[in-house]
Amino acid sequence: MQARNVQRVSRFGCYQIDPTLDPRWTELLLRHPKASVFHSAGWLRALKSTYGYEPVVFTTSPPTEPLTNGIAFCRVDSWLTKRRLVSLPFSDHCDPLCNSREELDWLIDYLQENWKHQNLKYLELRPTENNLGHDYGFQPVAKYFLHTLSLSPDLQDLLRGFDADCVRRRIRRADSAGLEERCGRSEELLKDFYGLFTLTRGRHQLPPIPYAWFRNLVLCQGEALEIRVAYKDETPISSILTLHFKETVYYKYGCSDVRFNKFGATPWLFWKAMVAAKIRGATVFDFGRTEEDNLGLLAFKNHWAPHPQSLVYWRYPIGSSSFVSVTGWKLKMAKRVFSCLPDSVLKIIGELVYRHIG
C-alpha cells in the first residue's frame, strides 16, 4: 500500500469538497455511469438534515478545475459508535466515481494513510463491485443481495417475465378488487405511508425510522421521489416509496397492513411504479439490498428479478466493528425486547438510535 502511495504522490493531490454546495459534484453525477441516487445532493442533504452527518467528497481534482472523480462519504460523529467515514449511511450501495484504477488507488491510499490522523474508528465502502475491498486490505462486514430489473422490454413482455402465481395473478386480483392508487408527495400520503411503515416495523419487532427522515427526503428529493399508496374503501393497505435518478428507479421502502394481503396490493403497486417508470424513459428498476437471511423478501424479489448479484460492504482497518452492530444473536435479543414495547416507545427509540447506526 505504501509503495503504491509513494508512486502517485507526485502526480495527484487530494482535495475535499462539500457535495451539497459544489455544483461540480452534480455535473459529475450526470456524466458518470456509476452515479446513483445515493450520490445525489438531495440524498446527502436529507442525511445531513436528519442525522447531522457531514457529507464530504475526496477527489484528485483541484478546486479551480472541473471535477473528474470522487469518493463520497459522510462523517458520522457519534459518542456511542465513535467517529467514522461511511460511503454512504443508509444507502444500499455507493460506488467510487473514478475513471481509472490509478485514480481509485491514489484516493484509497490517501484515505488509508490519513484515517488515524482524522481520529476515525474505520472507513466503510459500499460498492457494487464485489472484490473491490479485497484489493485494498478491507474486510467484508456485511453481505446482501441486490436485485435489478431491465425495463427495456415492452410492457406485455415485461409482465410475462414475472412469476405467474406470485406476481401476475396478484396484480389481476388487485385490479379486480377495486383498489385505488394515489401517488405523489403530499403530507397526507406521507402520513398514510408512515402509518403503514410503523405498523410493518412493529411486525418485524424493530423501531421505525424517524418520520423526520422521510419528511426531509420529500423536501430534498422533490419530484425524484414518489409515494404510492393503495387504498381499499379509503383505508390505506399498502405503500411503497421510490426514487428516480437518471434512467433508474430505486425502490427504497415498502410497508403494508397484513390484514389486507389477500388483495395483492404490494405487487400491484410495484407494477404501477414500473409502468410509470417506463413512460418517463427509465431503463432499470433497482429493488435495493436484501439481507441474506431475509428469505421472505428474497423470494418476493426473486419473483420479479430471479438473478440477484452479491453486494458486500467493506471496512478498513481489519478488525474494526461498530458498537451497535446487531446481527445474529444480538439482533434476536433486541427484537425480543422490542416486541414487549408499545409503538410510542419504539418511535422514541428509533429517533434516538438510528443516527448512531448509519
Short mmCIF file of the C-alpha atoms (twelve columns), coordinates in Angstrom:
data_MODEL
# 
_entry.id   MODEL 
# 
loop_
_atom_site.group_PDB 
_atom_site.id 
_atom_site.type_symbol 
_atom_site.label_atom_id 
_atom_site.label_alt_id 
_atom_site.label_comp_id 
_atom_site.label_asym_id 
_atom_site.label_seq_id 
_atom_site.Cartn_x 
_atom_site.Cartn_y 
_atom_site.Cartn_z 
_atom_site.pdbx_PDB_model_num 
ATOM 1   C CA . MET A 1   0.000   0.000   0.000   1 
ATOM 2   C CA . GLN A 2   2.672   2.486   0.959   1 
ATOM 3   C CA . ALA A 3   4.769   1.766   -2.134  1 
ATOM 4   C CA . ARG A 4   1.789   2.422   -4.390  1 
ATOM 5   C CA . ASN A 5   1.106   5.673   -2.489  1 
ATOM 6   C CA . VAL A 6   4.681   6.926   -2.989  1 
ATOM 7   C CA . GLN A 7   4.453   6.305   -6.739  1 
ATOM 8   C CA . ARG A 8   1.419   8.554   -7.066  1 
ATOM 9   C CA . VAL A 9   2.211   11.381  -4.711  1 
ATOM 10  C CA . SER A 10  3.941   13.478  -7.379  1 
ATOM 11  C CA . ARG A 11  1.067   13.153  -9.853  1 
ATOM 12  C CA . PHE A 12  -2.059  13.606  -7.735  1 
ATOM 13  C CA . GLY A 13  -3.164  15.714  -4.833  1 
ATOM 14  C CA . CYS A 14  -6.202  15.019  -2.685  1 
ATOM 15  C CA . TYR A 15  -8.903  17.615  -2.130  1 
ATOM 16  C CA . GLN A 16  -12.122 17.661  -0.118  1 
ATOM 17  C CA . ILE A 17  -15.364 19.271  -1.249  1 
ATOM 18  C CA . ASP A 18  -18.880 19.616  0.140   1 
ATOM 19  C CA . PRO A 19  -21.043 17.833  -2.486  1 
ATOM 20  C CA . THR A 20  -24.177 19.659  -1.334  1 
ATOM 21  C CA . LEU A 21  -22.620 23.041  -2.160  1 
ATOM 22  C CA . ASP A 22  -20.152 22.428  -5.005  1 
ATOM 23  C CA . PRO A 23  -22.071 22.383  -8.346  1 
ATOM 24  C CA . ARG A 24  -19.260 20.356  -9.923  1 
ATOM 25  C CA . TRP A 25  -20.456 17.294  -7.988  1 
ATOM 26  C CA . THR A 26  -23.896 17.284  -9.618  1 
ATOM 27  C CA . GLU A 27  -22.250 17.843  -13.011 1 
ATOM 28  C CA . LEU A 28  -20.041 14.773  -12.419 1 
ATOM 29  C CA . LEU A 29  -23.062 12.664  -11.450 1 
ATOM 30  C CA . LEU A 30  -24.800 13.495  -14.718 1 
ATOM 31  C CA . ARG A 31  -21.744 12.279  -16.649 1 
ATOM 32  C CA . HIS A 32  -20.585 9.287   -14.658 1 
ATOM 33  C CA . PRO A 33  -22.119 5.854   -15.473 1 
ATOM 34  C CA . LYS A 34  -21.798 4.577   -11.880 1 
ATOM 35  C CA . ALA A 35  -23.541 7.543   -10.260 1 
ATOM 36  C CA . SER A 36  -26.732 6.672   -8.384  1 
ATOM 37  C CA . VAL A 37  -29.448 8.420   -6.420  1 
ATOM 38  C CA . PHE A 38  -27.410 7.749   -3.274  1 
ATOM 39  C CA . HIS A 39  -24.663 10.061  -4.588  1 
ATOM 40  C CA . SER A 40  -27.122 12.862  -5.229  1 
ATOM 41  C CA . ALA A 41  -27.000 16.165  -3.368  1 
ATOM 42  C CA . GLY A 42  -30.638 15.682  -2.364  1 
ATOM 43  C CA . TRP A 43  -29.933 12.354  -0.646  1 
ATOM 44  C CA . LEU A 44  -26.903 13.840  1.122   1 
ATOM 45  C CA . ARG A 45  -28.870 16.891  2.275   1 
ATOM 46  C CA . ALA A 46  -31.543 14.615  3.750   1 
ATOM 47  C CA . LEU A 47  -28.864 12.669  5.660   1 
ATOM 48  C CA . LYS A 48  -27.380 15.893  6.995   1 
ATOM 49  C CA . SER A 49  -30.743 17.454  7.924   1 
ATOM 50  C CA . THR A 50  -31.997 14.343  9.717   1 
ATOM 51  C CA . TYR A 51  -28.920 12.881  11.386  1 
ATOM 52  C CA . GLY A 52  -26.338 15.665  11.325  1 
ATOM 53  C CA . TYR A 53  -23.915 13.691  9.128   1 
ATOM 54  C CA . GLU A 54  -21.340 15.825  7.330   1 
ATOM 55  C CA . PRO A 55  -21.066 14.926  3.625   1 
ATOM 56  C CA . VAL A 56  -17.609 15.091  2.041   1 
ATOM 57  C CA . VAL A 57  -16.122 14.014  -1.285  1 
ATOM 58  C CA . PHE A 58  -12.446 13.161  -1.702  1 
ATOM 59  C CA . THR A 59  -11.144 13.899  -5.193  1 
ATOM 60  C CA . THR A 60  -7.928  14.416  -7.120  1 
ATOM 61  C CA . SER A 61  -9.458  17.414  -8.956  1 
ATOM 62  C CA . PRO A 62  -8.177  20.835  -7.767  1 
ATOM 63  C CA . PRO A 63  -10.801 23.472  -6.823  1 
ATOM 64  C CA . THR A 64  -10.147 25.500  -9.975  1 
ATOM 65  C CA . GLU A 65  -10.670 22.598  -12.398 1 
ATOM 66  C CA . PRO A 66  -13.689 20.511  -13.468 1 
ATOM 67  C CA . LEU A 67  -14.441 17.593  -11.166 1 
ATOM 68  C CA . THR A 68  -13.388 14.325  -12.818 1 
ATOM 69  C CA . ASN A 69  -13.636 11.853  -9.927  1 
ATOM 70  C CA . GLY A 70  -14.645 11.484  -6.307  1 
ATOM 71  C CA . ILE A 71  -15.497 9.131   -3.457  1 
ATOM 72  C CA . ALA A 72  -18.461 10.321  -1.399  1 
ATOM 73  C CA . PHE A 73  -18.575 9.806   2.369   1 
ATOM 74  C CA . CYS A 74  -20.446 11.047  5.378   1 
ATOM 75  C CA . ARG A 75  -18.612 11.807  8.587   1 
ATOM 76  C CA . VAL A 76  -20.623 10.056  11.269  1 
ATOM 77  C CA . ASP A 77  -19.649 11.540  14.629  1 
ATOM 78  C CA . SER A 78  -21.292 9.604   17.457  1 
ATOM 79  C CA . TRP A 79  -20.402 9.305   21.133  1 
ATOM 80  C CA . LEU A 80  -21.872 5.794   21.006  1 
ATOM 81  C CA . THR A 81  -20.322 4.375   17.828  1 
ATOM 82  C CA . LYS A 82  -17.345 6.770   17.533  1 
ATOM 83  C CA . ARG A 83  -16.241 8.830   14.537  1 
ATOM 84  C CA . ARG A 84  -16.084 7.161   11.140  1 
ATOM 85  C CA . LEU A 85  -16.334 7.726   7.384   1 
ATOM 86  C CA . VAL A 86  -19.142 5.789   5.690   1 
ATOM 87  C CA . SER A 87  -19.836 5.695   1.966   1 
ATOM 88  C CA . LEU A 88  -22.764 6.149   2.475   1 
ATOM 89  C CA . PRO A 89  -25.027 5.770   5.563   1 
ATOM 90  C CA . PHE A 90  -28.498 4.264   4.988   1 
ATOM 91  C CA . SER A 91  -27.605 3.824   1.298   1 
ATOM 92  C CA . ASP A 92  -27.979 0.450   -0.410  1 
ATOM 93  C CA . HIS A 93  -24.804 0.950   -2.443  1 
ATOM 94  C CA . CYS A 94  -22.406 3.752   -3.357  1 
ATOM 95  C CA . ASP A 95  -19.654 3.234   -5.918  1 
ATOM 96  C CA . PRO A 96  -16.449 5.283   -6.044  1 
ATOM 97  C CA . LEU A 97  -16.711 7.532   -9.091  1 
ATOM 98  C CA . CYS A 98  -13.307 7.192   -10.722 1 
ATOM 99  C CA . ASN A 99  -12.297 6.959   -14.374 1 
ATOM 100 C CA . SER A 100 -9.222  4.803   -13.840 1 
ATOM 101 C CA . ARG A 101 -7.813  2.310   -11.391 1 
ATOM 102 C CA . GLU A 102 -4.925  4.706   -10.843 1 
ATOM 103 C CA . GLU A 103 -7.254  7.431   -9.532  1 
ATOM 104 C CA . LEU A 104 -9.007  4.950   -7.261  1 
ATOM 105 C CA . ASP A 105 -5.692  3.564   -5.971  1 
ATOM 106 C CA . TRP A 106 -4.489  7.044   -5.055  1 
ATOM 107 C CA . LEU A 107 -7.679  8.105   -3.271  1 
ATOM 108 C CA . ILE A 108 -7.966  4.924   -1.227  1 
ATOM 109 C CA . ASP A 109 -4.247  5.029   -0.386  1 
ATOM 110 C CA . TYR A 110 -4.697  8.598   0.817   1 
ATOM 111 C CA . LEU A 111 -7.676  7.645   2.990   1 
ATOM 112 C CA . GLN A 112 -5.852  4.677   4.476   1 
ATOM 113 C CA . GLU A 113 -2.786  6.776   5.220   1 
ATOM 114 C CA . ASN A 114 -4.796  9.510   6.911   1 
ATOM 115 C CA . TRP A 115 -7.674  7.773   8.693   1 
ATOM 116 C CA . LYS A 116 -5.828  7.775   12.028  1 
ATOM 117 C CA . HIS A 117 -4.995  11.472  11.761  1 
ATOM 118 C CA . GLN A 118 -8.724  12.192  11.458  1 
ATOM 119 C CA . ASN A 119 -9.390  10.219  14.657  1 
ATOM 120 C CA . LEU A 120 -11.612 7.750   12.807  1 
ATOM 121 C CA . LYS A 121 -12.638 4.320   14.023  1 
ATOM 122 C CA . TYR A 122 -12.898 2.994   10.473  1 
ATOM 123 C CA . LEU A 123 -13.662 3.678   6.811   1 
ATOM 124 C CA . GLU A 124 -16.581 1.886   5.163   1 
ATOM 125 C CA . LEU A 125 -17.224 1.354   1.432   1 
ATOM 126 C CA . ARG A 126 -20.439 0.005   -0.126  1 
ATOM 127 C CA . PRO A 127 -19.523 -0.623  -3.773  1 
ATOM 128 C CA . THR A 128 -21.400 -2.796  -6.254  1 
ATOM 129 C CA . GLU A 129 -18.080 -4.356  -7.306  1 
ATOM 130 C CA . ASN A 130 -17.773 -7.400  -5.044  1 
ATOM 131 C CA . ASN A 131 -13.995 -7.749  -4.794  1 
ATOM 132 C CA . LEU A 132 -13.093 -4.088  -4.514  1 
ATOM 133 C CA . GLY A 133 -12.385 -4.197  -0.789  1 
ATOM 134 C CA . HIS A 134 -10.107 -7.255  -1.037  1 
ATOM 135 C CA . ASP A 135 -7.778  -5.364  -3.353  1 
ATOM 136 C CA . TYR A 136 -7.145  -2.695  -0.702  1 
ATOM 137 C CA . GLY A 137 -6.952  -4.703  2.507   1 
ATOM 138 C CA . PHE A 138 -10.534 -4.021  3.659   1 
ATOM 139 C CA . GLN A 139 -12.563 -6.685  5.454   1 
ATOM 140 C CA . PRO A 140 -16.116 -7.706  4.494   1 
ATOM 141 C CA . VAL A 141 -18.556 -6.785  7.270   1 
ATOM 142 C CA . ALA A 142 -21.970 -7.346  5.682   1 
ATOM 143 C CA . LYS A 143 -23.332 -9.262  2.718   1 
ATOM 144 C CA . TYR A 144 -26.577 -8.679  0.844   1 
ATOM 145 C CA . PHE A 145 -28.273 -9.425  -2.441  1 
ATOM 146 C CA . LEU A 146 -29.053 -6.704  -4.982  1 
ATOM 147 C CA . HIS A 147 -31.911 -7.226  -7.455  1 
ATOM 148 C CA . THR A 148 -32.164 -5.110  -10.593 1 
ATOM 149 C CA . LEU A 149 -34.566 -5.439  -13.496 1 
ATOM 150 C CA . SER A 150 -34.203 -4.193  -17.058 1 
ATOM 151 C CA . LEU A 151 -37.238 -2.188  -18.158 1 
ATOM 152 C CA . SER A 152 -36.228 -2.351  -21.831 1 
ATOM 153 C CA . PRO A 153 -38.846 -4.933  -22.943 1 
ATOM 154 C CA . ASP A 154 -42.314 -3.668  -23.830 1 
ATOM 155 C CA . LEU A 155 -44.905 -3.833  -21.050 1 
ATOM 156 C CA . GLN A 156 -46.518 -7.090  -22.139 1 
ATOM 157 C CA . ASP A 157 -43.183 -8.910  -22.446 1 
ATOM 158 C CA . LEU A 158 -42.085 -7.442  -19.123 1 
ATOM 159 C CA . LEU A 159 -45.240 -8.679  -17.407 1 
ATOM 160 C CA . ARG A 160 -44.927 -12.144 -18.949 1 
ATOM 161 C CA . GLY A 161 -41.423 -12.442 -17.486 1 
ATOM 162 C CA . PHE A 162 -42.698 -12.268 -13.892 1 
ATOM 163 C CA . ASP A 163 -43.785 -15.218 -11.764 1 
ATOM 164 C CA . ALA A 164 -47.246 -16.297 -12.882 1 
ATOM 165 C CA . ASP A 165 -48.668 -17.020 -9.446  1 
ATOM 166 C CA . CYS A 166 -46.865 -14.645 -7.066  1 
ATOM 167 C CA . VAL A 167 -46.841 -11.599 -9.341  1 
ATOM 168 C CA . ARG A 168 -49.192 -11.706 -12.327 1 
ATOM 169 C CA . ARG A 169 -52.105 -13.371 -10.524 1 
ATOM 170 C CA . ARG A 170 -51.851 -10.923 -7.612  1 
ATOM 171 C CA . ILE A 171 -51.800 -7.940  -9.944  1 
ATOM 172 C CA . ARG A 172 -55.011 -9.197  -11.564 1 
ATOM 173 C CA . ARG A 173 -56.532 -9.785  -8.143  1 
ATOM 174 C CA . ALA A 174 -55.759 -6.204  -7.082  1 
ATOM 175 C CA . ASP A 175 -57.304 -4.877  -10.302 1 
ATOM 176 C CA . SER A 176 -60.497 -6.849  -9.718  1 
ATOM 177 C CA . ALA A 177 -60.646 -5.811  -6.016  1 
ATOM 178 C CA . GLY A 178 -61.236 -2.197  -6.975  1 
ATOM 179 C CA . LEU A 179 -58.179 -0.816  -5.187  1 
ATOM 180 C CA . GLU A 180 -57.364 2.855   -5.594  1 
ATOM 181 C CA . GLU A 181 -53.799 4.070   -6.110  1 
ATOM 182 C CA . ARG A 182 -52.736 7.556   -5.048  1 
ATOM 183 C CA . CYS A 183 -49.288 8.811   -5.965  1 
ATOM 184 C CA . GLY A 184 -47.343 11.919  -5.026  1 
ATOM 185 C CA . ARG A 185 -45.514 13.663  -2.197  1 
ATOM 186 C CA . SER A 186 -48.318 15.268  -0.192  1 
ATOM 187 C CA . GLU A 187 -48.346 15.388  3.590   1 
ATOM 188 C CA . GLU A 188 -51.440 13.188  3.575   1 
ATOM 189 C CA . LEU A 189 -49.712 10.491  1.523   1 
ATOM 190 C CA . LEU A 190 -46.596 10.707  3.683   1 
ATOM 191 C CA . LYS A 191 -48.654 10.241  6.845   1 
ATOM 192 C CA . ASP A 192 -50.507 7.249   5.369   1 
ATOM 193 C CA . PHE A 193 -47.198 5.754   4.265   1 
ATOM 194 C CA . TYR A 194 -45.633 6.282   7.698   1 
ATOM 195 C CA . GLY A 195 -48.607 4.762   9.473   1 
ATOM 196 C CA . LEU A 196 -48.163 1.594   7.438   1 
ATOM 197 C CA . PHE A 197 -44.384 1.781   7.839   1 
ATOM 198 C CA . THR A 198 -44.661 1.946   11.641  1 
ATOM 199 C CA . LEU A 199 -47.081 -0.982  11.561  1 
ATOM 200 C CA . THR A 200 -44.677 -3.040  9.448   1 
ATOM 201 C CA . ARG A 201 -41.627 -2.284  11.581  1 
ATOM 202 C CA . GLY A 202 -43.583 -3.255  14.667  1 
ATOM 203 C CA . ARG A 203 -44.487 -6.545  12.991  1 
ATOM 204 C CA . HIS A 204 -40.775 -7.121  12.391  1 
ATOM 205 C CA . GLN A 205 -40.017 -6.155  16.008  1 
ATOM 206 C CA . LEU A 206 -37.923 -3.132  15.025  1 
ATOM 207 C CA . PRO A 207 -38.167 0.590   15.890  1 
ATOM 208 C CA . PRO A 208 -39.387 2.726   12.971  1 
ATOM 209 C CA . ILE A 209 -37.028 5.086   11.180  1 
ATOM 210 C CA . PRO A 210 -37.817 8.659   12.335  1 
ATOM 211 C CA . TYR A 211 -40.609 10.476  10.500  1 
ATOM 212 C CA . ALA A 212 -38.194 13.392  10.016  1 
ATOM 213 C CA . TRP A 213 -36.085 11.251  7.655   1 
ATOM 214 C CA . PHE A 214 -38.989 10.754  5.265   1 
ATOM 215 C CA . ARG A 215 -40.100 14.366  5.536   1 
ATOM 216 C CA . ASN A 216 -36.579 15.515  4.690   1 
ATOM 217 C CA . LEU A 217 -36.359 13.060  1.805   1 
ATOM 218 C CA . VAL A 218 -39.540 14.550  0.340   1 
ATOM 219 C CA . LEU A 219 -38.168 18.080  0.748   1 
ATOM 220 C CA . CYS A 220 -34.699 17.308  -0.615  1 
ATOM 221 C CA . GLN A 221 -35.570 14.908  -3.435  1 
ATOM 222 C CA . GLY A 222 -38.570 16.802  -4.786  1 
ATOM 223 C CA . GLU A 223 -40.033 15.309  -7.960  1 
ATOM 224 C CA . ALA A 224 -37.454 12.491  -7.902  1 
ATOM 225 C CA . LEU A 225 -39.424 10.907  -5.030  1 
ATOM 226 C CA . GLU A 226 -42.815 9.239   -5.282  1 
ATOM 227 C CA . ILE A 227 -45.003 7.714   -2.597  1 
ATOM 228 C CA . ARG A 228 -47.576 5.219   -3.844  1 
ATOM 229 C CA . VAL A 229 -50.392 4.161   -1.531  1 
ATOM 230 C CA . ALA A 230 -53.043 1.529   -2.263  1 
ATOM 231 C CA . TYR A 231 -56.455 2.101   -0.655  1 
ATOM 232 C CA . LYS A 232 -59.335 -0.284  -0.107  1 
ATOM 233 C CA . ASP A 233 -62.516 1.659   0.615   1 
ATOM 234 C CA . GLU A 234 -60.459 4.688   1.761   1 
ATOM 235 C CA . THR A 235 -58.271 2.543   4.059   1 
ATOM 236 C CA . PRO A 236 -54.525 2.619   3.274   1 
ATOM 237 C CA . ILE A 237 -53.410 -1.007  2.960   1 
ATOM 238 C CA . SER A 238 -50.003 -0.919  1.243   1 
ATOM 239 C CA . SER A 239 -47.387 1.636   0.207   1 
ATOM 240 C CA . ILE A 240 -44.000 1.905   -1.496  1 
ATOM 241 C CA . LEU A 241 -41.531 4.794   -1.756  1 
ATOM 242 C CA . THR A 242 -39.365 5.075   -4.884  1 
ATOM 243 C CA . LEU A 243 -36.636 7.452   -6.050  1 
ATOM 244 C CA . HIS A 244 -35.794 8.345   -9.646  1 
ATOM 245 C CA . PHE A 245 -32.279 9.251   -10.832 1 
ATOM 246 C CA . LYS A 246 -31.303 9.468   -14.497 1 
ATOM 247 C CA . GLU A 247 -32.585 6.246   -16.124 1 
ATOM 248 C CA . THR A 248 -33.047 4.218   -12.924 1 
ATOM 249 C CA . VAL A 249 -35.948 3.978   -10.486 1 
ATOM 250 C CA . TYR A 250 -34.983 2.839   -6.982  1 
ATOM 251 C CA . TYR A 251 -37.379 1.037   -4.663  1 
ATOM 252 C CA . LYS A 252 -36.313 2.102   -1.190  1 
ATOM 253 C CA . TYR A 253 -39.131 1.466   1.315   1 
ATOM 254 C CA . GLY A 254 -42.281 -0.635  1.408   1 
ATOM 255 C CA . CYS A 255 -44.925 -1.408  4.004   1 
ATOM 256 C CA . SER A 256 -48.372 -2.925  4.327   1 
ATOM 257 C CA . ASP A 257 -51.215 -3.976  6.577   1 
ATOM 258 C CA . VAL A 258 -51.164 -7.793  6.588   1 
ATOM 259 C CA . ARG A 259 -54.914 -7.934  7.181   1 
ATOM 260 C CA . PHE A 260 -55.355 -6.970  3.518   1 
ATOM 261 C CA . ASN A 261 -52.667 -9.184  1.946   1 
ATOM 262 C CA . LYS A 262 -55.295 -11.175 0.049   1 
ATOM 263 C CA . PHE A 263 -55.834 -8.228  -2.307  1 
ATOM 264 C CA . GLY A 264 -52.289 -8.316  -3.740  1 
ATOM 265 C CA . ALA A 265 -51.784 -4.580  -3.250  1 
ATOM 266 C CA . THR A 266 -47.982 -4.624  -2.943  1 
ATOM 267 C CA . PRO A 267 -47.200 -6.380  -6.270  1 
ATOM 268 C CA . TRP A 268 -49.839 -4.142  -7.851  1 
ATOM 269 C CA . LEU A 269 -48.023 -1.008  -6.613  1 
ATOM 270 C CA . PHE A 270 -44.684 -2.315  -7.881  1 
ATOM 271 C CA . TRP A 271 -46.202 -2.880  -11.303 1 
ATOM 272 C CA . LYS A 272 -47.741 0.595   -11.289 1 
ATOM 273 C CA . ALA A 273 -44.309 2.057   -10.447 1 
ATOM 274 C CA . MET A 274 -42.668 0.140   -13.301 1 
ATOM 275 C CA . VAL A 275 -45.267 1.262   -15.838 1 
ATOM 276 C CA . ALA A 276 -44.809 4.892   -14.761 1 
ATOM 277 C CA . ALA A 277 -41.021 4.488   -14.888 1 
ATOM 278 C CA . LYS A 278 -41.115 3.208   -18.464 1 
ATOM 279 C CA . ILE A 279 -43.330 6.116   -19.503 1 
ATOM 280 C CA . ARG A 280 -40.692 8.512   -18.117 1 
ATOM 281 C CA . GLY A 281 -37.939 6.709   -20.037 1 
ATOM 282 C CA . ALA A 282 -36.361 4.698   -17.200 1 
ATOM 283 C CA . THR A 283 -34.485 1.570   -18.277 1 
ATOM 284 C CA . VAL A 284 -33.655 -0.039  -14.896 1 
ATOM 285 C CA . PHE A 285 -35.656 -0.816  -11.756 1 
ATOM 286 C CA . ASP A 286 -33.444 -1.232  -8.665  1 
ATOM 287 C CA . PHE A 287 -35.133 -3.310  -5.941  1 
ATOM 288 C CA . GLY A 288 -32.484 -2.416  -3.346  1 
ATOM 289 C CA . ARG A 289 -30.480 -4.565  -0.974  1 
ATOM 290 C CA . THR A 290 -31.806 -7.625  0.851   1 
ATOM 291 C CA . GLU A 291 -30.234 -9.391  3.831   1 
ATOM 292 C CA . GLU A 292 -29.064 -12.941 3.161   1 
ATOM 293 C CA . ASP A 293 -31.294 -14.368 5.881   1 
ATOM 294 C CA . ASN A 294 -34.455 -12.459 4.907   1 
ATOM 295 C CA . LEU A 295 -35.881 -15.384 2.968   1 
ATOM 296 C CA . GLY A 296 -39.353 -13.907 2.559   1 
ATOM 297 C CA . LEU A 297 -38.138 -10.688 0.954   1 
ATOM 298 C CA . LEU A 298 -35.619 -12.600 -1.168  1 
ATOM 299 C CA . ALA A 299 -38.385 -14.817 -2.508  1 
ATOM 300 C CA . PHE A 300 -40.576 -11.795 -3.258  1 
ATOM 301 C CA . LYS A 301 -37.839 -10.047 -5.253  1 
ATOM 302 C CA . ASN A 302 -36.773 -13.258 -6.998  1 
ATOM 303 C CA . HIS A 303 -40.266 -13.483 -8.479  1 
ATOM 304 C CA . TRP A 304 -39.527 -10.232 -10.331 1 
ATOM 305 C CA . ALA A 305 -35.762 -10.445 -10.949 1 
ATOM 306 C CA . PRO A 306 -34.542 -14.005 -10.336 1 
ATOM 307 C CA . HIS A 307 -30.787 -13.426 -10.711 1 
ATOM 308 C CA . PRO A 308 -29.552 -11.038 -7.998  1 
ATOM 309 C CA . GLN A 309 -25.930 -10.043 -7.592  1 
ATOM 310 C CA . SER A 310 -23.959 -10.240 -4.365  1 
ATOM 311 C CA . LEU A 311 -23.433 -6.966  -2.535  1 
ATOM 312 C CA . VAL A 312 -20.598 -6.685  0.029   1 
ATOM 313 C CA . TYR A 313 -19.808 -3.860  2.463   1 
ATOM 314 C CA . TRP A 314 -16.146 -3.327  3.399   1 
ATOM 315 C CA . ARG A 315 -14.291 -1.732  6.336   1 
ATOM 316 C CA . TYR A 316 -10.753 -0.633  6.981   1 
ATOM 317 C CA . PRO A 317 -8.805  -1.423  9.082   1 
ATOM 318 C CA . ILE A 318 -9.338  -5.126  9.550   1 
ATOM 319 C CA . GLY A 319 -10.795 -5.903  12.954  1 
ATOM 320 C CA . SER A 320 -12.863 -2.718  13.206  1 
ATOM 321 C CA . SER A 321 -16.540 -3.030  14.062  1 
ATOM 322 C CA . SER A 322 -19.478 -0.904  15.121  1 
ATOM 323 C CA . PHE A 323 -20.522 -0.980  18.778  1 
ATOM 324 C CA . VAL A 324 -24.201 -1.163  17.864  1 
ATOM 325 C CA . SER A 325 -23.846 -3.657  15.035  1 
ATOM 326 C CA . VAL A 326 -26.740 -6.040  15.563  1 
ATOM 327 C CA . THR A 327 -26.518 -9.375  13.790  1 
ATOM 328 C CA . GLY A 328 -27.263 -12.929 14.761  1 
ATOM 329 C CA . TRP A 329 -27.982 -13.421 18.462  1 
ATOM 330 C CA . LYS A 330 -27.694 -9.692  19.218  1 
ATOM 331 C CA . LEU A 331 -30.500 -8.903  16.792  1 
ATOM 332 C CA . LYS A 332 -32.647 -11.709 18.168  1 
ATOM 333 C CA . MET A 333 -32.208 -10.396 21.716  1 
ATOM 334 C CA . ALA A 334 -33.007 -6.841  20.636  1 
ATOM 335 C CA . LYS A 335 -36.163 -7.986  18.833  1 
ATOM 336 C CA . ARG A 336 -37.282 -9.890  21.917  1 
ATOM 337 C CA . VAL A 337 -37.064 -6.683  23.948  1 
ATOM 338 C CA . PHE A 338 -38.695 -4.552  21.223  1 
ATOM 339 C CA . SER A 339 -41.609 -6.971  20.928  1 
ATOM 340 C CA . CYS A 340 -42.623 -6.096  24.504  1 
ATOM 341 C CA . LEU A 341 -42.661 -2.333  23.934  1 
ATOM 342 C CA . PRO A 342 -45.567 -0.153  22.740  1 
ATOM 343 C CA . ASP A 343 -45.319 1.691   19.400  1 
ATOM 344 C CA . SER A 344 -44.882 5.046   21.145  1 
ATOM 345 C CA . VAL A 345 -41.746 3.802   22.916  1 
ATOM 346 C CA . LEU A 346 -40.391 2.186   19.740  1 
ATOM 347 C CA . LYS A 347 -40.711 5.532   17.928  1 
ATOM 348 C CA . ILE A 348 -38.688 7.254   20.647  1 
ATOM 349 C CA . ILE A 349 -36.018 4.535   20.437  1 
ATOM 350 C CA . GLY A 350 -35.863 4.989   16.658  1 
ATOM 351 C CA . GLU A 351 -35.379 8.747   16.993  1 
ATOM 352 C CA . LEU A 352 -32.560 8.215   19.493  1 
ATOM 353 C CA . VAL A 353 -30.725 5.238   17.989  1 
ATOM 354 C CA . TYR A 354 -30.698 5.482   14.183  1 
ATOM 355 C CA . ARG A 355 -28.343 8.450   13.952  1 
ATOM 356 C CA . HIS A 356 -25.712 6.343   15.768  1 
ATOM 357 C CA . ILE A 357 -26.042 3.405   13.362  1 
ATOM 358 C CA . GLY A 358 -25.519 4.996   9.956   1 
# 
